[in-house]
Amino acid sequence: MPIPKILVIEDEELVRKVVEFRLKKEGYDVYPAKDGGEALELIEQHQFDVILVDIMIPYVGGLEITQKVKSDPKTASTQIIVVSANGLENVILEAFALGADDFIAKPFNLPELMMRVKKHIKQPVG
């Protein structure tokens, strides 16, 4: 089975590096992006299993990225976990309405985030 690819879109460098380090330690192939523009370039170049996306990122926001990924037939099956410091009900509902597969509020518990990623990795059939 190929190593699952995970895109981490987070503008806070410390958070991005901690998540990236932990995901790599768990054996995933991790691609970091510090803003929406960088993320969209990576999405064009690679097929990801899971995308972790912060809502408030520069250039192209996390909700717009979610909508783009889920509306494109080539990437629609990609699992998206929205991560946000804004846990208001309307924000959570909008994320799900745009196609997010999961939502986790900041500050998050790192072991919980790892379990959510693992849950969303597509397992081979059979």
C-alpha positions, 0 to 999 in steps of 0.5 A, spaced: 500 500 500 502 506 498 504 511 503 498 516 504 499 523 502 497 529 507 497 536 505 498 541 511 495 548 510 497 552 516 500 559 516 502 559 523 509 556 522 510 552 529 503 549 529 505 547 521 511 544 523 509 540 530 503 537 526 508 535 520 513 532 525 508 528 528 505 526 521 511 524 519 513 520 525 506 516 524 509 514 517 505 519 512 508 523 506 507 530 508 507 536 504 506 543 508 503 549 505 503 556 509 498 559 505 492 558 500 496 559 494 502 554 495 496 549 497 493 550 491 499 549 487 501 542 491 493 540 490 494 541 482 501 537 482 499 531 487 493 527 489 492 527 497 489 522 501 487 527 507 488 535 507 488 539 513 486 546 512 486 552 517 480 556 515 484 563 516 490 563 511 493 568 507 491 569 499 486 563 498 482 561 505 481 554 507 473 554 506 474 556 499 480 551 498 475 546 501 470 548 496 475 547 490 477 541 492 470 538 493 467 540 487 473 538 482 471 530 480 479 529 480 480 531 487 472 530 490 474 524 494 480 527 498 478 527 505 478 534 508 479 536 515 478 543 517 482 546 523 480 553 526 480 557 532 473 559 530 469 554 532 462 558 532 456 553 529 455 557 523 463 556 521 462 549 522 456 548 518 459 552 513 465 548 512 461 541 512 456 545 507 462 546 502 464 539 503 469 538 509 469 531 512 471 533 519 472 539 523 477 540 529 477 546 533 484 550 535 487 549 540 487 541 538 489 535 542 495 532 537 493 525 539 486 526 537 488 530 531 492 524 529 486 519 530 482 523 526 487 523 520 488 515 521 480 515 521 480 519 514 485 515 510 482 510 505 483 503 507 484 498 501 478 494 499 478 487 500 
